[in-house]
Amino acid sequence: MISKIPENGMTLILGGARSGKSTFAEQTARESGKPVLFIATAAAGDEEMAERIRRHRASRPAGWQTLELPMNVGRSLETTEAGVVIVDCITLLVSNILLALPENAPEDTVMEEIRAEMDNLIAAQARLGGRWLVVSNEVGLGLVPPYPLGRLYRDALGRANQILAAAASRVIFLVAGLPLTVK
């Protein structure tokens, strides 16, 4: 069961890969009837990802404003006329931060960077207001990655999700396209 998405505040939308998170966020934004700002955090590292980005751009309504911000999302937003902001997704944002750091950056440094990015995102929502739909993968339900960078990434994304969930007025978990209210 899902309860009403608040008109103002942050809603964190979690789920596994292909669970329907982005579709849910986009449908919620469409149904609001308000202007939408879509913040895309994907960076095209290869041709397959570039094609995915092209398909995603083409699928968004023409009236939506899109910003492509692979990092520094909260610090980059000074104003918006949008009543709904979609951030899609924290999963790639955390990956972008991790890969921008030196290869052997200490875990504490990684977590400080993640904390700063999440705090800035939360501050931007508080400053700008409106309904924010923040999409992220829940990676803590799967296997432990067999290599150090994978484990560090999983831990960093888990911490980012916890920070956002604590600040969010609503947390939705999607399973096979079905939304469940967690908070």
N, C-alpha and C positions, 0 to 999 in steps of 0.2 A: 504494500500500500504506500502511496505517496501523498504527502500533505502539500498544501499550497506553497509555491515558491514565493518568497517575500518580494515585494515591489522594490525594496531597497535593501542593500546589504549584499554579502557574498554568499553564494551557494557553491560548495565544492562538489563536483560530480566525479566520482571514482568508479573504477571497474577494470576488468581485465581487457586485454587486446580484443578488439571487435565486439565489445559488449554492448555498444550502442550509446556510449557517452557523448560523442560529438553530435550524433543525430538528435539525442535528447536535448542537448544545449541549444542546438540550432532551431529545433521545433519550438522550444520554450521561448526563444527570442522572437521567432516569427509570430507566435500567438500573442505576444505582448502588444503588437501594433506600434511599438516605439522605434525610434531610430536605433540602429545597431552598429557598434564598433566591434569588429572581429580582429583580435590580436593573434596572429599566427607566429609561433615560435620555431617552426621548422626551418632548417637550413639545408639547402640542396648540396649534399656532399658527394652525390653520384647521380648518374642519369636516371636511375629508377626513382630516387627520391625527388628529383626535379620533375619527373612526370607526375608523381603523386601530388606535388604542390600545384602543378598546372591544373590537374583535375579538381582539386579542392577549390582553387580560385574560381574556376568556371562554374562550379556547383552553387556558389553563394549568390544570393539575390543581388541584383545590380545596384540596388539602393543602399546596400550595406557598405560602410567605410571599412577598409582593411588596412591594418598596419602590420608589417612584417618586422618583428622584433625578436631576434634570437636570444637576446640577453638585455638586462637593464630595463625591463618592462615598466616597473613602477616609476623609476627615475625619468623615463622618456615621456611619460604622459603629464602634460601640463594642464590641458583642458580637454573637455569633450562635450559635445552636444547630445551624445547618445544617451538614451534612457537605459539601454542594455549593453553591457560589455561582455564579450566572450573572450576568454583567454584559453587558447587551444594550442599547445598543452604544456602543463608543468613537466610532464615526462621528458619532452624534448628540451625544455628550458634548463632543467637540471643537467641533462647530458651535455648541452652546449657549454654550460659553466664548467663542468668537470673537464671537458676536453680543451677548454681555453687555458686551464691552469697548467703549470709545468708537470711533466709526466709523473714525477715522484713527489708531488705535493703532499705534505703530511695531511692525515685525515682531519686534524683540527682546522687546518687552513681551508680545506674543502667545505667543511661544515659551517665555518664562519661565512664563506662566500654564499652558500645556500641560504643561511639564516638572513644575511643582509638582503638578498634578492627577494625572499619571501616577505620580510619586514617592509621593504619598499613597495611591494605589490599591495600589501594590506593597507599601508599608509595612503597609497594612491586611491584605493577604493574609498577609504574614509574621507579623504579630501574632496574627491570628485563626486561621490554619491552615486546613486543609481543602482540598478540590479546587475550584479556581476556574476557570471556563470564561469567557473574556473574548472577546467577539465584536467584530470590526471589519472594515470594508471595506478592501480593497486598491485604492486609487485611482491608484496610480502607473503602471498599465498602459494607461491611456486617453490621450485627447487632452489637451494643455495647455489649461486653461480660458482663454477669450478675454478675461477681465476680471480686474482685480487681486484682488478679494476671493476669487474662485474659485481663483486661483493660491495665495494665502495659505492658504486652507483646505486645499487639496491638500497643500501643504508641511507645514502643521501636523499634519494627520492622518498623513502619512508619518513625521514625527518621532515622534509618539505611538506609532505601530506599532513603530518601531525601538526605542524605550525599553522597551516591553512585551515585545517579542521577546527582547531581551537578558536580561531578568529571568525570562522564562518557562522552565519546565523542558521544555515541549513547545510546538511551533508546528505547527498544522495548516492547510493551504491547501485550500479547497474549490473544485472546478471542476465545474459541472453536477451538483452533488450528490455528487460523488466526493471523499472526503477523501484528501489526500496529506500524509505527514509531512515537514515541512521541517526540524524540529529535534526 
